[in-house]
Amino acid sequence: MHTDALSFDAVVVGARWRSPGRTMTEAELVQSCMSSGDWHPIHADAEFAASTPTGQRIFQGTWGVHIALGMATMFPPLGDQVIGALGLSEWRYEAPLRVGDTVHVEVEIAGKRRTGIGERGIVERRLRLVRYDGTLVQHGVASTMMRAPRTAASGGCA
């Protein structure tokens, strides 16, 4: 195990983190259209988007998911203990994400449990993608499977 990676037993339900901010760019909006193939005018046509309630082009909702998950990667630092992502639940889009928005992600450990298969555990992280002005843009729960060797502290053999 890498020394910077937390063990399953060291993950604490209720622990919280906040990432540094980052500003969404024009290049990312183009990249999101190109990689998804979604060139809807709300994303790609400034004149059309100006006539919508948002008044400007917005990112696809899935780009916000992409950004939130990436920004949350190190919270908590699980490193090589991660086996893989299990999915998202309760994900909601609350506000548009626009070029020029500076956002950060807030992470809270919402739950953890051991599985019945081998030495594995599931960690649930509640993620909140938040705009610089405090507006909640997106939120939901991301579940991750990780190694969870049994130790004396966790009720197993050392």
C-alpha positions as CSV (number, residue, x, y, z in Angstrom):
1,M,0.0,0.0,0.0
2,H,1.2,3.5,-0.8
3,T,1.8,5.5,2.4
4,D,-0.4,8.4,1.1
5,A,-3.4,6.0,0.6
6,L,-6.0,5.6,3.4
7,S,-7.0,2.1,4.3
8,F,-10.7,1.2,4.4
9,D,-10.6,1.2,8.2
10,A,-9.1,4.7,8.2
11,V,-12.0,6.2,6.1
12,V,-14.3,8.1,8.5
13,V,-18.0,8.5,7.8
14,G,-18.8,12.2,8.1
15,A,-15.3,13.4,7.1
16,R,-15.3,16.4,4.6
17,W,-13.0,18.0,2.1
18,R,-13.2,21.0,-0.3
19,S,-11.2,21.1,-3.5
20,P,-9.4,24.1,-4.9
21,G,-11.4,26.0,-7.5
22,R,-11.1,25.9,-11.2
23,T,-12.5,28.0,-14.0
24,M,-14.5,26.5,-16.8
25,T,-13.0,27.5,-20.2
26,E,-14.2,27.9,-23.8
27,A,-11.8,25.1,-24.8
28,E,-13.5,22.7,-22.4
29,L,-17.0,23.6,-23.8
30,V,-15.7,22.7,-27.3
31,Q,-14.0,19.5,-26.0
32,S,-17.3,18.5,-24.3
33,C,-19.2,18.9,-27.6
34,M,-16.5,17.1,-29.5
35,S,-16.1,14.1,-27.2
36,S,-19.9,13.6,-26.6
37,G,-21.0,14.5,-30.2
38,D,-23.7,16.7,-28.6
39,W,-23.7,19.9,-30.7
40,H,-27.1,21.1,-29.5
41,P,-27.4,24.9,-30.0
42,I,-27.6,25.4,-26.3
43,H,-24.0,24.3,-26.1
44,A,-22.6,25.3,-29.5
45,D,-24.6,28.3,-30.9
46,A,-24.0,31.6,-29.0
47,E,-26.8,33.4,-30.9
48,F,-29.3,30.7,-30.1
49,A,-28.2,30.4,-26.5
50,A,-28.5,34.1,-26.0
51,S,-32.3,33.8,-26.5
52,T,-32.7,31.0,-23.8
53,P,-33.3,31.6,-20.1
54,T,-29.6,31.0,-19.3
55,G,-28.6,33.8,-21.8
56,Q,-25.5,32.0,-22.9
57,R,-24.1,28.6,-23.9
58,I,-24.0,26.0,-21.2
59,F,-22.0,22.7,-20.7
60,Q,-23.7,19.4,-21.1
61,G,-24.8,18.1,-17.7
62,T,-22.6,15.1,-18.0
63,W,-19.5,17.5,-18.2
64,G,-20.3,18.6,-14.7
65,V,-20.4,15.0,-13.5
66,H,-17.0,14.5,-15.3
67,I,-15.5,17.6,-13.6
68,A,-17.0,16.8,-10.1
69,L,-15.6,13.2,-10.2
70,G,-12.2,14.4,-11.3
71,M,-11.9,17.1,-8.8
72,A,-13.0,14.7,-6.0
73,T,-10.5,12.0,-6.9
74,M,-8.1,12.7,-4.0
75,F,-10.8,13.1,-1.3
76,P,-10.1,11.0,0.6
77,P,-6.7,9.8,-0.8
78,L,-7.4,6.1,-1.5
79,G,-4.6,5.6,-4.0
80,D,-3.9,2.0,-5.0
81,Q,-6.6,0.8,-2.6
82,V,-9.3,1.6,-5.2
83,I,-10.6,-1.4,-7.1
84,G,-13.1,0.6,-9.2
85,A,-16.0,2.9,-9.4
86,L,-19.5,1.3,-8.8
87,G,-21.7,4.1,-10.0
88,L,-23.6,7.2,-9.2
89,S,-26.9,7.7,-7.4
90,E,-29.2,10.6,-6.6
91,W,-27.4,12.7,-9.1
92,R,-29.1,16.0,-9.8
93,Y,-28.5,19.0,-12.1
94,E,-29.5,22.1,-10.1
95,A,-28.0,25.0,-12.1
96,P,-26.3,25.5,-15.5
97,L,-22.5,25.3,-15.8
98,R,-21.1,28.0,-18.0
99,V,-17.9,29.2,-19.6
100,G,-16.2,31.4,-17.0
101,D,-17.8,29.7,-13.9
102,T,-15.3,28.9,-11.2
103,V,-16.3,25.8,-9.3
104,H,-15.1,23.6,-6.5
105,V,-16.2,20.3,-5.2
106,E,-17.2,19.5,-1.7
107,V,-16.9,15.8,-0.6
108,E,-18.4,14.1,2.4
109,I,-18.1,10.4,3.3
110,A,-21.7,9.4,3.4
111,G,-21.2,5.8,4.3
112,K,-19.0,2.7,4.1
113,R,-19.5,-1.0,4.4
114,R,-17.7,-4.2,3.9
115,T,-18.9,-6.6,1.1
116,G,-19.6,-10.3,1.5
117,I,-17.0,-11.0,-1.3
118,G,-13.4,-11.2,-0.2
119,E,-11.7,-8.3,1.5
120,R,-13.5,-5.5,-0.2
121,G,-15.4,-2.5,1.0
122,I,-17.6,0.2,-0.5
123,V,-17.2,3.9,0.2
124,E,-20.0,6.3,-0.6
125,R,-19.0,9.9,-1.2
126,R,-21.6,12.7,-1.4
127,L,-20.3,15.2,-4.0
128,R,-21.4,18.8,-4.4
129,L,-20.2,20.8,-7.4
130,V,-20.5,24.4,-6.3
131,R,-20.1,27.7,-8.2
132,Y,-18.0,30.5,-6.8
133,D,-21.1,32.4,-5.6
134,G,-22.3,29.5,-3.6
135,T,-24.8,28.2,-6.1
136,L,-25.1,24.4,-6.0
137,V,-24.6,23.2,-9.6
138,Q,-24.8,19.4,-9.3
139,H,-24.8,16.9,-6.5
140,G,-25.1,13.2,-5.9
141,V,-23.4,10.1,-4.4
142,A,-20.5,8.3,-5.9
143,S,-19.7,4.7,-4.8
144,T,-16.3,3.2,-5.0
145,M,-15.1,-0.3,-4.2
146,M,-11.7,-0.6,-2.5
147,R,-9.5,-3.2,-0.9
148,A,-10.5,-3.8,2.8
149,P,-8.2,-6.3,4.4
150,R,-9.4,-7.5,7.7
151,T,-7.3,-6.4,10.6
152,A,-7.5,-6.9,14.4
153,A,-9.1,-3.4,14.6
154,S,-11.8,-4.3,12.0
155,G,-12.7,-7.6,13.7
156,G,-10.4,-9.9,11.6
157,C,-7.0,-11.5,12.2
158,A,-3.9,-9.4,12.0
